[in-house]
Amino acid sequence: MTMPEITIATPADRDAVVGSLVAAFVKDPILRYLFPDEDTYPRYAAIFFGHLFDRRVHRSSIWTIGGGASVAIWEPPAELSADVPAAGHGSPAEARYPADVLARVQAYDETVHAALPTFPFWYLGVLGTHPDSAGRGWGRAVMRAGLARVAEEGLPAILETSNPGNVELYRRAGWEVIGSMSEPVHTWFMQQSPR
């Protein structure tokens, strides 16, 4: 089977990308900590991933394959900043979280950013594949596309994962654990050095 073309996402890809990521992260420990309620998870996760997409789509740092079925959202080193869609700060009304959810998202984001290295790096913020397209190698393919861009700049790449099963998958792809945090969700930080 021929692998579909890997493309840089455009605003037209937003709905497909967000839909894939909401489906991909249904059981992810971080997303379920942030949005534990089954009824509101789809809406809040869509706000979360939509915000990440909107912040990066014009930076040409979102790679997709299969019409958005698999997605890698990367953050360039100069852009590393808070990712929380804050209610009342210019966000559309539908993008507002209730106070308790917003507080949880902001606290987690601040904790992660405080644990990240201080040297310049590219940040693989999200890597996900819609469950209907899992097992095709598309996630590795979009990750490698981003890593090729990172390599051009000679910088390391950093990611974090709260899924223990992903640690070994990333290790096999050349990443190494450089640290972890235990609260509020056990999270591993991993790095891939420039190649």
C-alpha positions in Angstrom: 0.0 0.0 0.0 1.4 3.4 -1.0 1.6 6.0 1.8 -0.4 9.2 1.1 1.5 12.5 0.7 2.5 14.3 3.8 1.4 17.9 3.6 1.7 21.1 5.7 -1.7 21.9 7.2 -3.7 24.9 6.0 -6.7 26.5 7.7 -8.9 24.3 5.5 -7.6 21.3 7.3 -8.8 22.5 10.7 -11.9 20.4 11.2 -10.3 17.2 10.0 -7.2 17.7 12.2 -9.2 18.6 15.3 -11.6 15.7 14.8 -8.7 13.3 14.4 -7.0 14.5 17.5 -10.1 14.5 19.7 -10.7 10.8 18.7 -7.0 9.9 19.1 -6.7 11.3 22.6 -9.9 9.9 24.1 -7.9 7.7 26.5 -4.8 9.8 26.9 -3.9 10.4 30.6 -3.3 14.1 30.2 -6.4 14.9 28.2 -8.5 12.8 30.6 -7.0 14.6 33.6 -7.8 18.0 31.9 -11.3 16.9 30.7 -12.5 14.0 32.8 -16.2 14.3 32.0 -17.3 11.9 29.3 -20.1 14.3 28.1 -18.0 17.4 27.8 -14.7 15.8 26.7 -15.4 16.0 22.9 -16.3 19.7 23.2 -13.4 20.8 25.5 -10.8 18.6 23.6 -11.9 20.2 20.4 -11.4 23.7 21.9 -8.0 22.6 23.2 -6.8 21.1 19.8 -8.4 23.9 17.8 -6.5 26.5 19.8 -3.2 24.7 19.2 -4.0 24.4 15.5 -4.9 28.0 15.2 -1.7 29.2 16.9 0.5 27.1 14.6 -1.2 26.8 11.2 0.3 30.0 9.9 3.8 29.0 11.0 3.9 26.0 8.6 4.7 23.6 11.5 1.7 21.2 11.4 2.3 18.1 9.2 -0.6 15.9 8.2 -1.3 12.8 6.2 -4.4 11.1 5.0 -6.5 14.2 4.9 -5.7 15.0 8.5 -6.0 11.5 9.8 -2.5 11.7 11.3 -1.1 14.9 12.7 2.1 16.3 14.1 1.9 19.8 15.6 5.3 21.3 16.2 6.2 24.5 17.9 9.3 26.4 16.6 11.8 27.4 19.2 11.1 31.2 19.1 7.4 30.6 19.6 7.4 28.5 22.8 4.7 30.1 25.0 1.6 29.3 26.9 -1.0 27.3 24.9 -4.1 27.9 27.0 -7.2 29.4 25.4 -8.2 31.9 28.1 -11.7 32.9 28.6 -12.2 36.6 28.2 -8.9 37.3 26.4 -10.2 37.7 22.9 -11.3 34.0 22.6 -14.6 33.4 20.9 -17.5 32.6 23.3 -17.6 29.0 22.2 -13.9 28.6 23.2 -14.4 29.4 26.8 -13.9 26.8 29.5 -15.7 26.8 32.8 -13.5 28.2 35.6 -12.6 24.8 37.0 -11.5 23.4 33.6 -9.6 26.6 32.7 -7.8 26.5 36.0 -6.8 22.9 35.5 -5.6 23.5 31.9 -3.6 26.6 32.9 -2.0 24.9 35.9 -0.9 21.9 33.8 0.4 24.1 31.0 2.4 26.2 33.4 3.8 23.1 35.1 4.9 21.6 31.8 6.5 24.8 30.5 8.4 25.2 33.8 9.9 21.7 33.3 11.0 22.2 29.7 14.7 22.9 28.9 15.9 26.5 28.7 18.0 26.0 25.5 16.4 26.4 22.0 14.5 23.4 20.7 11.6 22.4 18.5 8.7 21.1 20.5 6.5 18.2 19.3 3.4 19.3 21.2 0.9 16.9 19.6 1.3 13.7 17.6 -1.9 11.8 17.0 -3.7 9.5 14.6 -7.4 8.9 14.3 -8.1 5.4 15.5 -9.6 4.5 12.1 -6.1 5.1 10.6 -4.0 3.6 13.3 -1.3 1.0 12.5 -0.4 2.4 9.1 2.8 4.1 10.2 1.3 7.5 9.5 2.2 8.9 12.9 5.8 8.0 12.5 5.8 9.5 9.0 4.4 13.0 10.1 6.8 12.9 13.1 9.7 12.3 10.7 8.6 15.1 8.5 8.8 17.5 11.4 12.2 16.0 12.5 13.6 16.7 9.0 12.7 20.4 9.5 14.3 20.4 13.0 17.4 18.8 11.6 17.8 21.6 9.0 18.2 24.0 11.9 20.5 21.7 13.9 18.4 21.9 17.0 17.1 19.2 19.4 13.5 18.2 19.5 11.5 17.8 22.8 8.2 16.1 23.5 6.3 15.0 26.5 4.0 12.1 27.0 1.9 10.8 29.8 1.2 7.5 28.1 3.7 4.9 29.4 3.3 2.8 26.2 4.4 5.7 24.1 7.8 6.0 25.9 9.1 2.8 24.2 7.5 3.7 20.9 9.4 7.0 21.0 12.6 5.4 22.1 12.5 3.1 19.1 12.1 6.3 17.0 15.3 7.8 18.4 14.0 9.7 21.4 15.5 9.5 24.9 14.0 10.3 28.3 15.6 13.4 29.8 13.3 13.8 32.8 9.8 13.4 34.2 7.3 14.9 36.6 4.8 13.0 38.7 2.2 15.6 39.4 -0.6 16.2 38.3 -0.1 13.3 35.8 3.1 11.3 35.5 4.7 12.7 32.4 8.0 11.9 30.6 10.0 14.5 28.8 12.0 13.1 25.8 14.6 14.6 23.5 15.9 13.7 20.1 19.3 15.3 19.4 20.1 16.9 16.0 21.1 14.4 13.3 
